[in-house]
Amino acid sequence: MTQVDINITVGGPQGGGIDTSSNMISRAFAQSGYFVFGVREYHSNIKGRHSYTHVRIKEERPRSLKYPVDFLVALDPDSIFEHLEDVGQGTKVIYDSAIEKAELSSARMIMRDTATRIKDALTEESYPNTILGAVEWMKKRGAKPISVPFNNVVQNAISGGVPSRYFNTLGAALTLAISGIELKYMEESIRLVFSGKESIVDENIAVVKAAYDYCKSNGLIERQLPFHEHKQKFLLTGNDGAAIGKMMGGLRMQTYYPITPASDESTIMESHNYIKWVDTEAKKMKDAGIVVVQTEDEIAAITMAIGAAITGTRSSTATSGPGFSLMAEAFSFAGTDEVPLVVTLYQRGGPSTGLPTRNGQSDLLFALNTGHGEFPRIVMSSGDVEECIYDSINAMNYAQRYQMPVIHLIDKNLANTSDFIDTIEQKKVKVNGMKFEKHGLNFKRYNLDTENGISNLGAFGKDIFWMTGDEHDELGHVTEDTEVRDRMMVKRFKKVETADLEIPMDEKAQLLGHKDADITFVTWGSQKGPILDVIDLLAEEGIKANLLYVKMMNPFPTKFVADVLKKARITIDVESNFLGQLAELVMLKTGIKIENKILKYNGRHMTEDEILSASREIINNKENKIEKVLKHGA
């Protein structure tokens, strides 16, 4: 029996219920016992321009997405044009028959540059610049268009109202019916998605039934997918994981100024019942409380979090590149005053405002060097949703243990990735607190006589010490004495050495796959999953590959990375930035240059198929060093 592996793209206007439609599809498959993995792509305007979700369904847990998709669900004319190149042999293109006469020139919400590119592609092969022309273009590539009278189907299900309000439900239902998911699981999905909104559940279920009847009467249902027994699972995003991890890691103060894609983390925290499934922890949070503050700007956000942190309160802030730029001066203050602060830095396309809602990994070197002067910080990253949970817990612990700021890097792709988590392993959840030693007057907050560089935090308001942005002595008084300055610099950086010795290697870097491999991939962040899938596919071709997966950038696991790369035959760096910033860091730390690169910086997520194709090209061209730039994505 053929293994189930279905890729689905649902596209439509921003604010048009795209997420809701995708959630219906994901939950219905989950109710049937399948795993779902997805990414949300959305435009930076508030409403109207094109957005879409891309999900993959398998019987085993997927770690990546791939093109061409098996279903393209177009909830507006723009989606047909925008996803022209996402289809291939057998792709089922579901769209409203009422849009067939729509012209590209009337699609006002498509960006001008994108429209020009689409026009050129259609004109080059002598297709008219209309929906019908685009559909014919897709048919030539093996796609199977399914034209459905959306209005009629909805009106047969319900009377009155505005039919277009139910188009997202209709699109999801048509997809599930054709895929072979039983009606009852779609009905369960509707009740889950619209939980708390019972007034609209019955109408949406009526639309779902009408969609299933339409597919049955028109011979569109080719199979029924088997049900798989399954345990309860939690469908979470990277934002969810970071929020849950911080809260379970003892967070008591979170500040933020709204910015994409970081804001979701804080708004999740503002609704504590979101993690009611962690019963014991939820009760503790309800009793103790977490303060979440939306500030007037990013400078206020980091300084407020610093103020809370120096009292011993576990504190953090979350932001993206532009916001972190504003935080640079205060971040330096946290460095020199040894403040246990966590900054979750969500990366998006830059520079400046750049691509506000698109993916990027171009803040790595920025995170390592932000702030004037030299001071220690821990810089770490996550590569999947589950890691976001445990890494956020670790970040809270690292900040407290080593008395220094911690930057936790999460790329936009991961922030908006949906994945299943079976459970949170309680044995992994440890909150390592600091001991407060009450010394009263003349408390040496910045004690120079420590072997590991770590001073006691002190009890704020009881232990008396000073804080300043200037260089200071052990009590915190301003000084420019040369000997104290030298000793204080050594003391602060000693903590990085201590962290390097104490933090387990698997929290800093991992070698995944065959130990004796022909190909060694090097990456960080959300490329982890796609590369692991590519490694499995290469193994089927008789090619052994492994992945050097780097999680901690400071302190950098220099010896481990160098030992792996010295043994590697062909190395390939895979990153979502222009420079190959991890490769540059590897060169700086080890002196080893990674010649082959697979890079993507157009703001869209990397997929299994494009990494596999680029890898094959590099493998088959052993003489030359290759830099492949990936282009795909709507």
N, C-alpha and C positions, 0 to 999 in steps of 0.2 A: 504494500500500500504506500502511495506517495506521501511523504512527510508534508505536513501543512507548513507553508511558509508564504505568508500573504503580506504584501506592502500596500498600504492605502494612503492616498493623499486626499484630504478634504479641503477645498479652497473656496473662498468667498470674500465678501467685503469685511474690513475691520469693523467689529461691532455687530456682525451678522449671525452670531450664534455658532461660529466655527468650532470653538472649544467645546460647546455643549454637544454638538454633533459628534465630535471626536470622542468625547467622554462616553456617549451612548454606545458607540462602536466598541471602545476599549472594555467597558464594563460588561457588555453582552458576551464578548469573547471570554472574558475572565470568568463570568458565571458558567460558561461552558467548559471551563478547565484549561484554557489556553493562556500562555504568557503574552504580554503586550509590552512593547517598548516604543516610545514615541518622542518626537521633538516638535515643539511649537515654534513656528516662524511668523512674525507679525511685523507690520509696517510701523514706522515711528509716528505716523499721524494718529489722531484720536479715533477717527471713524471714516470709513469709506474705502481706503486703499486696500490692496490685496493682502490677505493673510491666509495662512494654511497650516495644517498639521500633517505630519508624516508619521504613520505608525506601522509597526511590523508585528505580525502575530505568528507564533510558532508553538509547537508542543513542548519544546525545550526553551529555556530562557534566552531570548535574543539579546545581543549586546550592541547591535548596530542596525542601521537602515541601509537599504540598497535601492538602486534604480536599474531598470525601469520599474515603475509601480504596477501592481496588478489591478488596482482600482484607482481611477481619478474621478472624484465626486465634485462636480462643478456646480456651486450654488449661485453663480452669476456668470455672465459672459466673459468677464475678465479672466476667470480661472482657466477657461479653455485656452485662451491666448498665452497666459503666463506660464502654463505647464506644457507647452507644445512639445518640449524636448524630453519630458519625463516619461513618455510612454514608449512601449515596444510591443513585441509579439505577444498577443493575447490580452493586453491591457483593456479592461472594461471601462469605458468613459461614460459616466452617467451624467446626463444634463437635461435641462428643461427644454422641451421641443419649442417652446415659445420664443427662445432666444436665437433660433437658427438663422434668422435674417439679420442679426446684429452685425454691425461692421466695426472693424478695428478702429476706424477714425472716430467712432462715437463712444469708444471706451475711454471716457474722460479721466478715469481714476488710474489708468496705467501710466507710469512715468514715461516721459517723452522719449528718453533714450531706450527704454525697454520696448516701447511701441515701434521705434525705428528698427530695432534688431529683429522683432517679430515680423514686421513688414518685409524686410529684406529676405528672411528665411522663406516666407510664403511666395514672394514674387520670384525668387530665384528658381523655383520649381513650377512657376506658372499657375499657382493657386490664388483665387481671389482673397482679398483681405477681409474675409467674413468668417463667422462661426462655421458655416458649412465648408468654407475653404480650409479652415484649420482642421476640421474633423476629417476631411478627405486627406489632408497631409498626414494625420495620425493613422488613418486606415492604411496608407501606403507602407507604414512601418509596422503593420500587423495589429494595430489596435482595433477593438470592437466597440463602436459607439452604441450606446443605449439611450435613445431619445424617449423621454417620458413626459407626458402632459402634466406637469406638477399641479397646476391649478385644478384640473379636473379630478385628479386623485384625491387631493385634499378636500375639495367640495363634496365629493362622494362620501367622505368620512364625517364631516361636520358641516353644519349649516351656520351661516353668519360669520362674522369676524373677518379677519384679513388673512387669506390663504398663505401669503408669503411668510407669515410669522411661523409657519410650520414646515417651511422648506428644509430647514436643517434637520428636523426630525425625519422628514420624508427621505432625505438623502441618506441618512444613517440606516433607516429601515430597509431601503432598497439594496444597499450594500450588504447588509447582514442576510437578507433573504437570498440574494444571489450567491453569497458565500456559502450558504448552507447552515446557518445558525437557526435553531428552532425558535419559533415565535415567542415561546414563554420566557426565553432568556432575554429577548429584547424588551419584553414587558417588565421583567425584573429590573433591567437597566434603566428604563424610564422612571420607575419608582425610586431608584437610587439617585439618579441625576436630579430629579425634581422633589427630593425629600424636603418636606416642610412646605411644599407648594401644591398641596393635594387638589386645589381647585383646577389645576391645569393638567393633572395626570391623566384623567379620563379622556380628554380631548386628544392628547398626544398618543395615547394607546389606540384610539380610534384611527388616527392617521397611520400608525404602525400596521394595524391590521389591514387597512386599505392598501398599503404598500405591498404587503405579503400577498394579498389577493391579486393585485395587479401582476406581480412577478409570476405567480402560479398560472394565471389565465393566459399570459403571454409566453409561457414556456421558457422563462429566464432562470428557473431554479434547476440546476444540473445535478445537484448532490445534496446530501445532508451530512454535515460534519459530525463525527462521533463526540459524545460527551466524555470528558475525562474527570475521574474523581480527583479532588484537590482539597488542600487545606486552605484555611483563611489566609489571604495575602493582603498586603497594603500597597496601594498604588500611590507612589509619592514622586515628587519632583526634587531636583537638587535644592531648590529653595526650601522645600519642606524639610529635607534631610538636615540642612544646616540649622534651621530653626529648632527642630526637635533635638539635635545634638547639643546645641548651646544650652537649651533649657535643662536637659538631662545632665549637662556638665556643670550645673550649679549657677547658671546665669541669673543675675538679679537686676541688672540695669542694661537696657539696650536703647541706643539713640540712633536716629536716622533723619536724613532729609530726603524726600522722594526723588528717586532716580532709577531708571531702568538698567538692569533687571534686578537691582538690589532690594527695592522696596517690598517685594513680595515676602521676603524673609521676615520683616518686621510686622507686616500686617497679619501674617500667620501667628506670630507671637501674641498679637493683640486679641486673638480669639483662643484662649487657653484650652477650651473644650475640644479644640482640633486634635489634641493628642489624648483624648479621654480613654483610648485603648491602652495607654500606659497608666493603669489605674492608680497604683501607689504613688507614682511620681506626680500624676495630675492632682491628686489630693494634697500632696505636699506643696505644690505650686499654688494651689488655691488658698492654702493657709498662709504661706510665706509671701506670695505675690512676686510678680516680675514687673518692674516699671519699664514701660516702653514709651519713649518720648519722641514725637516728631518736632524737630527744632526748626529755627528760622533759616538755617543754612548749614553747610557741612562743617564750617569752622566751629559753630556752636555745638554741633553733634559730637565732634571729637573732644573738644575741651570739656563738655559736660560729662562725657564718658570717663575722661581722665580724672575729673573731680571725684566721681564716684569710686574709681579704682583705687585712688590713694587712701580711701577710708577702709580698704579691705573688701569692698563690694566687688563681686565678680562682674565685670563690665565689658561691653563691646559696642561697636558701631558697625554698620554695614553700608557700603557705598560702591560706586563704580569709578572708572578712571577720572572723569572730570571732577568728581567730588573729592577723590583722594588727592588730586592736585592741590585743592584748596586746603587740605588737611596737613600738608607737608610741614609747615612750621611747628604746629602743635605736635605732630608726630616726632619731630626732633626733640621737643620738650619731654615727651614720654620716654625717649631714648636716654637722654642725659639724666633724667630723674628716676630712671629704673621703675617705670610705672607698668604694672601688670595689666596691659590692655590688649584686647583682641580686635583686629580690624578685618572683617570679611570683605575682600576686594573682588567684586564681580567684574570680570573682564568683558568688554565689548569692543567693537571696531572703532579705532581712533584714526588719526589724532584729533584733538579738540572734541567737538560734539560728535564728529565722525559718523559712524553708523550706530545710532542710539539703541536700536533694538536688535542688532545683529551680532553674530559671534566674533570673538577675537581672543588671541592669546599674546597680545603685544605688550602687556604690562609686567612681564617677568623681570626684565632688567630695571624697570622703573621701581618695582617693589623692593628690589635688592639695594637700590641706591637713593630712594626718596629721602629728602631731608638734607639740610646742610650739615657739614661736618661728618665725623665718623662716629658711629655708635652701633651697638649690637641690636639685632632683631632676628627673630625666627621667621623664615618665609617657607610656607608649606602649601601644598595643593592637593586637590581631590580629583579622582578620575571617573567615579560613578556615584550613583545616588546613595548607595549603602555607605561608601566611604565618607560622603558628606556628613553623615551622622556621627561616625566614630572620630573622624578628623576634627569635627567641631568640639567634641568632648575633649580630645587631646589638646586642641588649641587653648581651651580654657585652663587646662591643667598646666600646660607649658608656661603660659603667662604668669601664673601664680608661682610655680616652682622656681622659675629662673628670673623672676622679677624684671621682665622686659616686654616690650610690645611684640605681638605676634601678628603676622599677616597671613591670612588664609585665602589663597587664590582659588576662585571657582569661575570657569568660563561660562559665558551666556548660554552656550549650547547645553552644558550640564545643568545650569540653573533651570532651564525650561525642558529638560528631559524627564519623561515619565517612565518609571520602572517599578517592578514589583519587588517588595521586600517581604520575606517570609516572617521574620520576627527580629526583634532587637535582643541580642544576647546579653543578658544582664551581667554575666561574668566579665564582659568587656567594659562595662560602664563603671568606671572608678573616678571618684572626685577626690583629688589629692589637694588638701588644703594647706595653708601656711599656718605656722604656730605664731601667735602673738605673744611676745615677751615684754612685759610691762617694766620699763626702766625709768619712767618719769622724766625729770629734767635731763638735758644734755644726752638725749638718746642718739646713739650713733647710727642713724638710718643708713648711712653710706660707709659702713665700717670697712676699713681697708685691710684689716687683719683677718681675712677669711681665706681659706685654702682654695675654695671653689668660686670666689667672686660674688657669692650670693649673700646679701645682707638680710637681716630680719625686717619684716615690713613694719612692725610696731603697731600699737593700738592708737588709732587716730583720736586725738583729743585728750589722750592720757599720756602718751609718750610725746615729748616736746622736741620737735625738730623743724628745720626750715626747708622750703622748696623754692628754687629759683631756676631760671633758664640759663643763668651764668654757670661757669665752672664753680665748684663748691668743695668744701672740706667734708669731713665725716658727719658733722652736725647739719650740713646744708648751707653754711655761711658762704657768701661769695668770696672767692680767692683767685688770685692769679699767680700764686706761688708755683715756681717751676717744678719742684719736687712733688708737690701734691697733685699738680696737673698730670705729671707722668704716671704716678701711682694710680690715680683715678681712672685714667684711660686703660691701663693694664687690667685693673680690677673689673671694669665693665666688660671688656672683651674676654676675660677669663671665663665668664659665664657661658659664652658660646662654646668654648672648649669643653666645659662641664656638660652642657647639653649634648654635644657630639658624642661624648663618652656614655651618657646615660640613656639616650633615646635608642630604642631597639632598631636594628638595621631595617627590618621590614616596614617600619614607619618612615624610613628615609628613601629606600630604593629596593626594588625587587627584580629578580630575573625570572621571567615567566616563559614557559615553553621548554623546548629541548635544550639541555645544557651544551651538547655538542651540535651546534647548528651551522648551517651554511649561511644563513642570513640573520643578522641581528638588527632589529628595529630599536630605535631610541625615541621615547616620547614622554609626555606628561599630560595631565588633564584628560579631557573627554575623548581623545583618540585611543585611549586604552582599549575600550570595547571593540571598535572596528578592527584594530590591529590584531587582537586575539582571534577574531573571526577569520581574518585573512590568514593567520598562521595555520588555522585548521584547514582552510581551503588549499593552501600550499602543500600541506602534509599529504592531501589526497593526490597531489601531483608528484609526490616523492621528494619534495623539497623541505628540509628541516629548517625551521626558523624559531627564533625566540624574541622576547621583548625585554629590553632594559627599560624598566618603568621607574622614572624618578619622581618622588613625591616631595622630598625636602630639598629646597634650594639653598638654604642657610640654616644650620651648618650643612655644607654640601658633603655627600658621601664620596669623597674624592678617591680613596683607595678602592672601594668597591666598584665604582664606575670604571676606573682605570684598568682594574684587573679583568673586568668583563670585556672591555673594548680591545684590550691587547690580544685577546684570544679570538676575537671576531674576524671572520673572513670577509664578509661584505656588510657594511653598516649603512643603515638608512635612517636618517632623522625625519620624523613626521611631526609637523607643528602647524598651528593655525596663525601664522604671522609671516611677515615678509623676510625678516632677517635670519630666521632659524635661531631664536634667542637661546633655547636650551643648548643647541650645538655650540653657540658662542661661549656659553657658561662652561660647558665641558672643556672647550679649548683653553679657556682661562685657567681652569682648575687642574687639568690633567696634562695639557699640552698636546692632546690628541685631537686631530681635525677630522670631523665627519664629513666626507666628501659628497655623499649622495643625500639628497633631500627631497621630501615630498611636502610641499607647502600649500596652504590655502589661506587666502586673505580677502576673499570677496564677501565675507560675513556669513556664509552659509555652512551648515554642518558637513563634516566629512562622512562619506559613506563607504561601506564595505567594497562595493564594486569599483569605485574610482581608486581607492588605495591598492586594491588587488591589481588593477590594470597598470598603474604606475610602477608597482613593485616588479611585475613581470618584465616591464621595459628595462628597468635597472638591472635585473638579474640577467637578462639576455644580452646586455651590452656591457660586458665586464671591462672592456678596455677604457671606456670613458666614464668620467664622473658626471652624474646627471642631477640636475635640479628640475623636478617636475612640479609645475604649478597647477593645482586642480581648479576647475572652472565651474563645475555644475552647481545648480541651485537657482530657484525662482526668486 
